[in-house]
């Protein structure tokens, strides 16, 4: 499961940023407008409440807890539901340093705020399957305590390399949050996330992701996970949302787009690495999925915006 998740996250091109560390004295309230970014907040010290603008519920937050808004929904963080709100910009900038601020003479709360940005969000439906809010506590994932302690320490550091460390830590933080959330789903999920947790379909996904160059057929995938062809095809389609061959094709093309962007490999070599027997077959499949030939796609990537 984890290899598949890593593969998908790599295709999404995660870029994380911790943009603020704020010390606060009550009463305080921060309002974040809707964004195309995923927002995250860490309660480093104190307690607070989270509220989505389109809901009436206030979610309690405690020290050591992380909350993520995968779709950038408009929301507020407050020390008390009655606290006044101040608009806070939510943004991502790979070159932006983490800013520190202090409000009040004797702050009782410390908040760390940041974003998760995906350069290639349409590479996989994973992001669309996530809920509006994900909350993870140290009790659910003991490693969070170590990661958050390092994040809090680096957020006030002035040593060389701090921003690089912060970006790497926030990348790791997202993976831990997502993995913990998937593993703690108490009810069966009928989608790609549910497929990851299914022993046989999850194994089939791992085969597709780790060996896209193989000439997989439904029969061969079914045999590899000890299922009949019919039972495998039905369960795979029901969980993943599309037949095995369609998923295989989509993933091969996504891998090809990454190779076209990141490497100088010839088209015939990319064709072989993504399971196509010839450059002609690869060209046809790529154009059918992406609307342009792979050579044209590569040239468009290299043209200045």
C-alpha positions in Angstrom: 0.0 0.0 0.0 2.7 2.5 1.0 4.6 2.0 -2.3 1.5 2.8 -4.3 0.8 5.8 -2.1 4.3 7.1 -2.6 4.1 6.6 -6.3 0.8 8.6 -6.4 2.2 11.4 -4.2 5.3 11.7 -6.5 3.0 12.1 -9.5 1.0 14.9 -7.7 4.2 16.9 -7.2 3.8 18.0 -3.6 5.4 21.3 -2.6 4.9 22.3 1.1 5.4 25.5 3.0 5.3 26.6 6.6 4.5 30.3 6.3 3.8 31.4 9.9 4.4 30.8 13.5 2.2 32.9 15.7 2.1 33.5 19.5 -1.3 34.7 20.7 -3.0 36.0 23.8 -6.8 35.5 24.0 -9.1 36.6 22.6 -7.9 35.8 19.1 -9.5 34.6 15.9 -8.1 34.0 12.4 -10.2 33.8 9.2 -8.8 32.2 6.1 -10.5 32.8 2.7 -10.9 29.9 0.2 -7.9 28.9 -1.8 -6.8 26.4 -4.4 -4.2 25.2 -1.8 -4.5 22.7 1.0 -4.1 24.4 4.3 -2.8 22.9 7.5 -2.5 24.2 11.1 -0.7 22.8 14.1 -1.7 23.7 17.7 1.8 23.8 19.1 0.6 25.2 22.5 -2.8 25.8 24.0 -6.2 24.9 22.7 -8.6 26.2 20.0 -11.5 25.7 17.7 -11.8 25.2 14.0 -15.0 26.2 12.0 -15.7 25.9 8.3 -17.7 28.9 7.0 -20.4 26.7 5.5 -20.9 24.7 8.7 -22.2 25.6 12.1 -20.0 23.1 14.0 -16.9 24.1 15.9 -14.2 21.4 16.0 -12.1 21.4 19.2 -8.4 21.3 18.7 -5.8 20.5 21.4 -2.0 20.9 21.6 -0.1 18.5 19.4 -3.0 18.1 17.0 -2.8 18.8 13.2 -5.7 19.8 11.1 -5.7 19.8 7.3 -8.2 21.3 4.9 -7.3 19.4 1.7 -9.5 21.5 -0.6 -8.7 24.9 0.9 -12.2 25.6 2.2 -12.9 28.9 3.9 -12.4 28.5 7.6 -11.6 30.1 11.0 -9.3 29.3 13.9 -10.3 30.8 17.3 -9.5 30.4 20.9 -13.2 30.7 21.7 -16.3 30.6 19.5 -17.2 34.1 20.4 -13.8 35.6 19.6 -13.6 38.3 16.9 -12.0 37.4 13.6 -9.1 38.9 11.6 -8.5 38.0 7.9 -5.3 36.2 7.3 -3.8 35.6 3.8 -3.1 31.9 2.9 -0.5 31.5 0.3 2.2 29.3 -1.1 5.6 30.5 -2.3 8.6 28.2 -2.5 10.9 31.1 -1.6 8.9 32.5 1.3 10.5 32.3 4.7 8.4 31.3 7.7 7.3 34.5 9.5 7.1 34.8 13.3 4.6 37.1 15.0 3.6 37.8 18.6 0.4 39.3 19.8 -0.1 40.2 23.5 2.3 40.5 26.4 1.8 37.0 27.7 0.9 34.6 24.8 -0.7 31.4 25.9 -1.2 29.9 22.4 1.3 29.1 19.6 0.0 28.2 16.0 2.0 26.9 13.1 0.3 27.5 9.7 1.2 26.3 6.3 0.1 25.0 2.9 0.4 21.9 0.8 0.6 22.7 -2.9 0.2 20.2 -5.7 1.8 21.1 -9.0 0.1 18.2 -10.8 -3.3 17.8 -9.0 -5.0 16.0 -11.9 -2.5 13.2 -12.1 -4.6 11.0 -9.8 -8.1 11.2 -8.2 -6.6 10.8 -4.7 -7.1 14.5 -3.7 -10.7 14.5 -4.8 -11.5 11.6 -2.4 -10.3 13.4 0.7 -12.8 15.0 3.1 -13.1 18.7 3.9 -11.2 18.3 7.2 -8.6 15.8 8.4 -7.6 15.8 12.0 -4.7 13.7 13.3 -3.5 13.6 16.9 -0.3 12.1 18.4 -2.4 9.3 19.8 -3.1 8.2 16.3 0.5 8.5 15.1 3.3 8.6 17.6 5.7 9.8 15.0 3.8 13.1 14.8 5.2 14.2 18.1 8.8 14.0 16.8 8.0 15.7 13.5 6.0 18.5 15.1 8.7 19.1 17.7 11.3 19.5 14.9 8.9 21.7 12.9 8.3 24.0 16.0 12.1 24.2 16.7 13.0 25.0 13.1 10.3 27.6 12.8 12.2 29.9 15.2 15.7 28.9 14.1 18.1 31.3 12.3 20.6 28.7 11.3 21.6 28.1 7.7 19.3 25.6 5.8 16.3 26.2 8.0 13.9 26.8 5.1 15.0 23.7 3.3 14.5 21.7 6.5 11.0 23.2 7.0 10.0 22.3 3.5 11.2 18.7 3.9 9.5 18.4 7.3 6.2 19.6 6.0 6.4 17.2 3.1 6.9 14.4 5.6 4.1 15.7 7.7 1.6 15.5 4.8 2.5 11.8 4.1 2.2 10.9 7.8 -1.2 12.7 8.0 -2.5 11.0 4.9 -1.2 7.5 5.8 -2.7 7.8 9.3 -6.0 9.0 8.0 -6.3 6.1 5.6 -5.3 3.5 8.2 -7.8 4.9 10.7 -10.9 4.7 8.5 -13.3 2.6 10.6 -15.8 1.8 7.8 -15.1 0.2 4.4 -14.6 2.8 1.7 -15.7 2.1 -1.9 -13.2 4.1 -3.8 -9.4 4.1 -4.6 -8.6 4.6 -0.9 -10.7 1.6 0.0 -8.9 -0.3 -2.8 -5.5 0.4 -1.1 -6.8 -1.4 2.1 -8.2 -4.4 0.2 -5.5 -7.1 0.4 -6.0 -8.4 -3.1 -6.9 -5.3 -5.0 -4.2 -3.3 -3.1 -1.7 -5.9 -4.3 -2.9 -5.5 -7.9 -2.5 -1.8 -7.6 1.0 -2.3 -6.3 1.8 -4.5 -9.3 0.5 -1.9 -11.8 2.4 0.9 -10.1 5.7 -0.9 -9.6 5.7 -2.7 -13.0 3.8 -0.6 -15.5 6.1 -1.8 -18.3 4.7 -5.4 -18.0 2.1 -6.5 -20.5 -0.6 -6.9 -17.9 -4.0 -8.4 -18.8 -6.9 -8.8 -16.5 -6.3 -12.6 -16.4 -2.6 -12.1 -15.4 -3.5 -9.6 -12.7 -6.3 -11.8 -11.4 -3.9 -14.8 -11.2 -1.3 -12.7 -9.4 -3.6 -12.0 -6.6 -5.3 -15.5 -6.5 -8.7 -14.4 -7.8 -10.9 -15.5 -10.7 -11.0 -13.1 -13.7 -14.6 -12.2 -13.1 -14.4 -11.7 -9.4 -11.2 -9.6 -9.7 -12.6 -7.4 -12.5 -15.8 -6.8 -10.6 -14.1 -6.0 -7.2 -11.4 -3.8 -8.9 -14.0 -1.8 -10.8 -16.2 -1.4 -7.8 -13.5 -0.1 -5.6 -11.3 1.9 -8.0 -14.1 3.2 -10.1 -12.8 2.0 -13.5 -11.8 -1.4 -15.0 -8.3 -2.7 -14.4 -7.1 -2.1 -18.0 -8.4 1.5 -18.0 -6.6 2.2 -14.7 -3.4 0.7 -16.1 -3.6 2.9 -19.2 -4.2 6.0 -17.2 -1.3 5.3 -14.9 1.0 4.5 -17.8 0.3 7.8 -19.4 0.8 9.7 -16.1 4.2 8.0 -15.8 5.0 9.0 -19.3 4.2 12.6 -18.7 6.6 12.6 -15.7 9.3 11.0 -17.9 8.7 13.5 -20.7 9.0 16.4 -18.2 11.9 15.1 -16.0 14.2 13.2 -18.4 15.8 13.4 -21.8 14.8 9.9 -22.7 13.9 9.2 -26.3 10.2 8.5 -27.0 11.0 4.9 -27.8 12.6 4.4 -24.4 9.7 6.0 -22.6 7.4 3.7 -24.6 9.2 0.7 -23.3 9.3 1.9 -19.7 5.5 2.4 -19.8 4.5 -0.9 -21.3 4.1 0.0 -25.0 5.7 -2.3 -27.6 6.4 0.4 -30.1 6.8 4.1 -30.3 3.7 4.2 -32.6 1.5 2.4 -30.1 2.8 4.8 -27.4 2.0 7.9 -29.6 -1.5 6.7 -30.2 -2.3 5.9 -26.6 -0.7 9.2 -25.3 -2.6 11.3 -27.9 -5.9 9.5 -27.0 -5.5 10.3 -23.3 -3.8 13.7 -23.5 -5.1 15.2 -26.7 -1.6 15.8 -28.1 1.3 13.6 -29.2 4.1 13.0 -26.7 6.6 15.0 -28.7 4.3 18.0 -28.8 3.6 17.6 -25.1 7.3 17.7 -24.3 7.9 20.8 -26.4 5.1 22.6 -24.7 6.7 21.9 -21.3 9.9 23.6 -22.4 8.3 26.7 -23.9 8.4 29.8 -21.6 5.0 30.7 -20.1 
